[in-house]
Amino acid sequence: MNARVTIVSVTYNSSSVVRLMLSSIPDGTPVVLVDNNSKDQSELEMISIESGFKLIKNSENFGFGVGCNLGAELVETEFVFFLNPDAVLEEGALEHLVQAADKHIDTVGFNPRISWPNGTPYFKKRSHLISRDKEMPRGWPKLDAEVPVLSGAALFVRLNDFSKIGGFDPNIFLYHEDDDLSLRLIATQGKLMFVRDSKVKHLFGGSTERTPQVAAFKGWHMGRSRMYATIKHNLSYAKSKAVRDATLQLLSPFNIISKRKRSKHWAYFKGVLSVWNDV
């Protein structure tokens, strides 16, 4: 059954966690690692040689979505499973996703039951790109359920459906690319689904450093992607809402005591403004 699925994982300075992820993948499952010009690219090259997995070595950081698209170009199986390098599959995770896809042929994208390391739910119940009336309750659904948006941390999709819509939007470097993909998948007259029996543990924070510089990098792209994606999907008052939220973050008292927060929020504000004249 695993031969029907290829796992694609985009890495960036992730060698400290990617071995654990790879060790959780069932034997015989094809894997494509896409590295975005990491400092530890030579270590990843050794890992790929040892494991026999494919490795794409980018000469620059193209971002998550473009990395996924590049990995998908090498996929020859029916399904592709985009998996964060700091995620771990629990036993039977792939089998349950394939079974769900076979049962629900009108469903185009799936999320497993993702948890934090302590077992609490990691569930994407809302998005800036969907209306509030479509938001899900907090925590996992008690059964398999249709959802309005998918998390890119562990996103399972038929390769044909992914290719049909052109994959991830290359204009989104980081953040909201999974939201955007979800809405475009739904637009193909398909559904999105949460699969409760498929379990994945997300080791959040293990794939990137927690420094003011990294926080600023993420903040800038978070702000830029927020502005771009909400305008792309024709949300009302997209510009004004993005600027309002960015301004409120700058006024947060946490900026006084945390250099990371200060760097992130200021960069978020600048990221929002960077799109203002582009659209």
N, C-alpha and C positions, 0 to 999 in steps of 0.2 A: 504493500500500500504506500510506503514511503516514497517509492519511485515515482509516484504521481505528484510529488511536491518538491520544489526546490526552495531552500531558505536563502534569502538575500539579506546580508547584514552590512550596514554602512558604518565604518569605523573611523575614529579620529582620536588618536592617542589612547587606544582602548586595549592594548595588549595585556594589561593587568587583569582584565575581566573577561576577555573574549575566549580564553581557554575553557573557563567554566561553562560558558554558553555552548561552545562547541561540544564539550563532553556530554551535554544533556541531549544532543541530537541523536536519534536512533541510527544505527548502522545502515548504510545503503542510501541515506538521504543526501542528494546533491546539495552542495553549499557553495555560494558565491560571496566572497568577502570583497567589499569595495572600500578601499582606504583613501581618505581625502588628505593625502600628503601629510601623514602623521610624522612626528619626530621618531616614533618607534616602528617605522615602516619595515625596517630590516628584521625586527622581531616577528612581525606579522608574516613576512615572507618565509621565515623558518617554520612558523606554525602551519602555514599552508602547505609547505613541502612535506612536513611530518604527517599531516592529516590527509593530504591528497585533494584538498579543496581548492577551488579556483580563487585567484586573487587578482583584482584589478588595482593597479597602483596609479592613482591620479597624481599629476605633477603639481596640482593646486587643490585647495579646498573648494569643491563645487557645491557644497551644501547637501542636506539630507535627500531632498527630492531628486535632484539630478543624479546623486549617487545611486539611489534606488533604480532610476531609469536605466543607468548604465549596467547595473547588475541584472536587471530584467532582460536585457538584450541577449544575455548568455543562457537564459532559462529555456529548456526544451520540454519541460513537464507541463501537465495540465494546470497545475496550481503553482502560485508563488506566495511565499510566506515572508513578509518583510518583518524582521526581528531585530530589536535593538541588541547591541553587543553586550549590554549589561542585563540581559534577560536570560532566564533559565526555563527550559521546558520541563514540565512534570510528565510522568509516565502516561502515555496514551494521548497526549495533547494533539499530535498531528492526526491520529486516527479519528478522534472525535470531530475535528474540523472537516476532514474529508467526508465523514459520514453525514455531517450536517449539510455540506454542499451537495452531496448526492440526493439527499432527501428534499432539500429546498432549492429546486432548480431555478426558481425565480429570484433567488437571492444572489447578489453579485459581490458582497463583501462581508467578512466575518471578523469578529474579535473573540478571542478566548477569554476565560475568566482570569484577568490579570490581578495579581496581588502584590502588595509591598512585602519586603522581607519579613515583617512581623505577622503577615497573614491578613492584614486589613485590606479592604477592597481598593483597587486602583481602577476606577471606572469613569469613563468620560461621559458625563451626563448632560453636558451643555457645550455650547460653542458660541462665539461672537457672530457666527454666520447663520445661526438658526434663531427663530423667534422663541420667546420664553414659553409659549404654550406647548412647544415640542420638547422641552427639557424633561429629562428622566429624573425619578427620585434618586436620592443619595444611596450608594451601595449597589451591589449586583442585583439584577433581576433574579427572582427565585427559580425561574425556568428559562429555557431558551426563549429569546424575545427579540422582536424587531426593534432596532434602535435608529435614531436620527443621524448619528455621526459616529465615526470609528476613530480609535486611537492608533496612531502610527507606530506605537511601541511594539505591537504584535498584530500585524494586519495581514489577513489571509484573503486572497482573491484569485479568481480564475484568470489565467494569463491572457486569454482572449478578451475578456472584459476590460482588463487593465490596459491592454494595447489599443483597444477600440477607442478609448477616450484620450489616448496620447500620454498615458502615465501621469506622473506628478507634474504640476506646473513648474517649468524651469525658472520662472520669474520669482518663485518663492524659495529663498535660500534656506530658511529655517523658521519653524512655527507656522501653524495654520495650513500647512501643506496637506495634512491628513484630513482636515475639515473640508478643504476645497476639493480634494479627491472624492471624499464621501458624497458631497452634493452632486458632483459630476457623474458618479456611478449611479446615484438614484435617478438622475435625469435620463439614464438609458432605460427607464421603466423597470428598474430592479429594486431590490430591498437590501437593507443591511441588517445583520443579525449578531446578537450576543450568544455564544455557545458556552453554557455553564459547565459542562463536563470536561471541557478542554481547559487545562490549567497552566498558567505561565507565571513565574515569579519575576518581578521587575526589581533589580537591585539599583534603585535610583541613586544617581550621583556618582556611580562607580566608573562612568565612562568619561567624565570631564573633571578638571580641577575646579576647586571652589576658591577663586581669587577675585579681587576687584576687576582685574583685566578681563577675565572670562565672563564675569557678570555683566560688564559693559558690552562685550561682544554679543552676548545673548540678548541683552536688553535692546540694543540697537536693532537687531534683526526681528525681535519680537514686535517692536513698535512699527517697523517698516512693513512687516508682513500683515499686521493687524490692519493698517491703513489700506494696503494694496488689496487684500482679500475682501474686506467689507465693501470697498468701492466696486470691485470686480463683480460681486454678487448683488449689486444694486440695493444695498441696505440703506434705509432712510437715515439721513443725517450722519453718514459714515464719517465724513471728515470732522465734523464738529464733535461727535461723540469720542472719537479717537483722541483728539486734542484735549478734550475735557478730562478724560481718564488719565492721560499722560500728565496733565497739570496737577491733578489730585495726588498722583504718586509723588510728584516733586514736593508736595506739601506734607508728606507723611513724616511724623516725628521720628520714625526709625532711621531716617536719613542722617539724623544728628549723631546717633550712636553706632551706626554701621557703615563702614566705608564701602562694603559690597553693595548694600542697598542703595547708597547714594550714587555709586557708579552705575548701577543697573537702571535706576529711575531716570537719571539724567540722560543716559544713552537711549533709553526708551523714548523719551521726549524728542530727542534729535532724530531718532529713526522714523517717528511719525511725521515730523516736518520734512524729512528727506523725500517723501512721496508727494508732498503737497503740490509741487509744481510739475510733477510727472504725469498727473492724471487730471 
